[in-house]
Amino acid sequence: MVKHGKAKRGIPPKSDFNAWYPAIVEISDLVDKRYPIKGMDVWKPYGWSTMRLIDGLTRKEMESSGHQEYSFPLLVPEDLLDKENELVSRLKAARELGVDPSELRMDEEDSGFKKEVYWVTKGGENELDVPMFLRPTSETPMYTMFSLWVRSHADLPLKTFQIVNTFRYETKQTRSFIRVREIHFFEAHTVHKDEEGATRQIEQDAEIVQRLMKSLCMPVLVSKRPVWDTFPGAWYTTAVDAIMPNGRTLQIATYHHYRDQWAQAFDLNYEDADGKTQNCHQTTFGMSERLLGAVVGMHGDDSGLILPPSVAPYQVVMMPVAAHVNEAVIPKIHEVANQLRDSGFRVHVDDRDIRPGGKHYDWEIKGAPIRLELGPRDLDGNKCVLSLRTGGKIEVSLDGLSQTLTQHLDEISDTLLNRSLSNMSELVQKFPGITLSDSGWELNSPIEDGIVYELPFDGNDADAEILEKATGLALLGDCTEQYTSPMPCAITGKLTTRKQHLARMY
């Protein structure tokens, strides 16, 4: 039984992550969960500012890679969902039977997505001729329009993205940012002339993800999902998982290579240079507010949030001290604040008429990277005092303050990344092994709760099922970082460089 420490300042200890996480997202003023629809939280200014900064990092990557931002309608007519269901069901059935999708009749499919969407059946008091639903994602509405926009090879590649709210009727227990019904969602959809062009886009998506994760000081596992966990409409799926402090993995990004499967269903084709009609090839890349959930869970501590400088609404919170003793304190702190803003820092002056300890407490909970104090003594010495959220209190000169702050913000980012890497290394352990005996497959030693297991695996679906049943964990798929030298597969014993992970997933 895991023992947890005592609550601090009303915050459960992080060692009790299942209690700490929902408490901290509200205490730190990110969201208010009291809205009367389960799974639909109210974003508060501090949380929304943080999410918008994450969006800003994403937009920057999209614009530099040639994507253009669109905004598609929220409502989708039912007949388009039926079209998507037919495609996905056919691909899923073909995969299970091991046959080519073209061998299955379209009218034999069972549509299976209607239970996951919110329906709109009336306009005012009038029943709609065609029921509509709130988008759960945007393949269907976007590809309907893509087929109107793409005519020739000169129209390709088409690289689009949008950041919108999507809706899914989630029946499981909701958790802010991690499992919600109204989802703040980024999705990029691209269209290419051929498979090679789509593959290059997937490679670019992988590079974008690594840069974004570095900005968030977040180490991740990147895996090509096994066939049974690949979106049925995709040729293959690559997923990005963060490891939360309780040892569960949180899928925070996916990118799919569709080949031309969706293009066939949506008549998305083009005329090549020789005048021949060719099917387009497509990719998608998606992330959500789970990114913020991972930031909260990975970097926070018993005292509250610790926000990476890249997405902290206020990188520097400035606090006047003993302003009643010297009336020059307030003008000076605002002067310095304006200078820092001009230098590109996100700054807030907390001049509330409360004790300094109360201000430190508030901003420690909210995870501001640097707290800066300036009082009468500091004016006399042309200096100030910095408190770093990752630990440490130092006195610095006001001369060259911009360079000093830049240095310390970089150090905070490095500290957060190194801490996260250290925590991840503790949570990822070697698989203890499994042995076939007369009574069946048996683990060499018991599985520990809260651990992600790394193992060499080169088996088939049946071998994977043995592992998942024996451990109660899910196989994440082929890690993009393989072993440098061959190792025996955990089930077959065959030498392989394929590295995989077993984990409990959110």
NORGIUR-V938690 format. One record per backbone hydrogen bond with DSSP energy under -1.0 kcal/mol. NH is the residue of the N-H (numbers start at 1). CO is the residue of the C=O. If there is no record, write none. Layout:
BEGIN
<<NH;CO> <NH;CO>>
END
This chain:
BEGIN
<<8;11> <11;8> <16;13> <19;16> <20;16> <21;17> <23;19> <24;20> <25;21> <27;23> <28;24> <29;26> <30;25> <31;25> <32;42> <40;37> <42;32> <44;30> <48;44> <49;45> <50;46> <51;47> <52;48> <53;49> <54;50> <55;51> <56;52> <57;53> <58;54> <59;55> <60;56> <61;57> <62;58> <63;59> <64;60> <66;63> <67;62> <68;159> <70;161> <76;133> <78;131> <80;77> <81;77> <82;78> <83;79> <84;80> <85;81> <86;82> <87;83> <88;84> <89;85> <90;86> <91;87> <92;88> <93;89> <94;90> <95;91> <96;92> <97;93> <98;94> <99;94> <103;100> <104;101> <108;105> <109;106> <116;113> <120;132> <123;126> <126;123> <128;121> <132;120> <133;76> <134;118> <135;74> <142;138> <143;139> <144;140> <145;141> <146;142> <147;143> <148;145> <149;145> <150;146> <153;271> <155;152> <156;153> <158;191> <160;189> <161;68> <162;187> <164;185> <166;183> <167;135> <168;181> <169;116> <170;168> <175;179> <178;175> <179;175> <181;39> <182;39> <183;166> <185;164> <186;287> <187;162> <188;285> <189;160> <190;283> <191;158> <192;281> <198;194> <199;195> <200;196> <201;197> <202;198> <203;199> <204;200> <205;201> <206;202> <207;203> <208;204> <209;205> <210;206> <211;207> <212;208> <213;209> <214;210> <215;211> <216;212> <217;214> <218;213> <221;241> <223;239> <224;478> <225;237> <229;226> <230;227> <234;231> <235;257> <236;257> <238;255> <239;223> <240;253> <241;221> <242;250> <244;248> <247;244> <249;504> <250;242> <252;240> <253;240> <254;286> <255;238> <256;284> <257;236> <258;282> <261;258> <264;260> <265;261> <266;262> <268;263> <269;267> <270;278> <271;151> <272;276> <275;272> <278;270> <280;268> <281;192> <282;259> <283;190> <284;256> <285;188> <286;254> <287;186> <289;184> <291;288> <293;289> <294;290> <295;291> <296;292> <297;293> <298;294> <299;295> <300;296> <301;304> <304;301> <305;365> <307;367> <311;308> <315;346> <316;346> <317;370> <318;348> <319;372> <321;374> <325;322> <329;326> <332;328> <333;329> <334;330> <335;331> <336;332> <337;333> <338;334> <339;335> <340;336> <341;337> <342;338> <343;339> <344;341> <345;340> <348;316> <350;318> <351;349> <354;352> <359;355> <360;356> <361;357> <362;358> <363;359> <364;360> <365;361> <366;362> <368;363> <370;315> <371;387> <372;317> <373;385> <374;319> <379;375> <380;376> <381;377> <383;378> <384;396> <385;373> <386;394> <387;371> <388;392> <389;369> <391;388> <394;386> <396;384> <398;382> <401;398> <404;400> <405;401> <406;402> <407;403> <408;404> <409;405> <410;406> <411;407> <412;408> <413;409> <414;410> <415;411> <416;412> <417;413> <418;414> <419;415> <420;416> <421;417> <422;418> <423;419> <424;420> <425;421> <426;422> <427;423> <428;424> <429;452> <431;454> <435;442> <437;440> <440;437> <442;435> <444;433> <452;427> <453;502> <454;429> <455;500> <457;498> <464;460> <465;461> <466;462> <467;463> <468;464> <469;465> <470;466> <471;467> <472;468> <474;503> <476;501> <478;224> <479;499> <480;222> <483;497> <487;496> <489;494> <490;456> <493;489> <496;487> <500;455> <502;453> <503;474> <506;249>>
END
